[in-house]
Amino acid sequence: MKKFITAVAMSLGILTAGVITQAPQVEASAPAKYLQDTTTETFVVLSVTADGYLDCKPVNPNVEGGYILDNDGKYKLGDIVEITYWNDDIIESHKLTGKALSSVENKYGSYINSLMDESIAEDAYERTVYNKQIKNLEKVSANTTKVNHTVKEKNVTIALKNHNKYEVGVELQAQKLVNGKWKNLDWYDFGFLTSGEKVYAKHSIKNDFNSKKGTYRYKVTTINYDLMGNEFKEKVSYTGKVILK
């Protein structure tokens, strides 16, 4: 886990930390004086990346590189797309159809087919390896460093360790014992732990617990993700009690 981020429970979605992904190219407008410097190439949509974007490769074997496009329903796997770009920004993109598509297929058809076959084989291999790897998800161990605290202390600290052989997401939901029932506080902490990684998550008694006396604990959710970045499996455990006096 590179860093834990505390979030208000009403926030949209799950906040992630420590993950760097390649941002997709977005369509932009080139200054008129630079339009003569734009480049147009033709690409085939080969696969969906782990973070949900479309990976495109040139249909011309003499052209290097590729583009990452938003997976917004505009294109699907196997589509042939013509992209005009300037300074690495996409100015315009569209799917080829009709005579334009036939022309590209006649010229580069065998190479496009080899790209598609290679992509399918790589995807199948990655999924096989990944499915074997995530078959047995273990709960992340989470333990309070001590039970009793005073409201004048600075932090509550939770020791976390990932016993899995792959990275997992960890959500810490703080709860308070109210009239014999555990109630969620209006914030949670989320981050990623790499295989074997151990970290200490610290939460401010003043800011996170509002310096209020009581009995608390954490609901700990260990989350696994599939190759598309979607939640695949999760397991829940609870820490011991934290008492603020």
Disulfide bonds with the S-S distance in Angstrom:
none
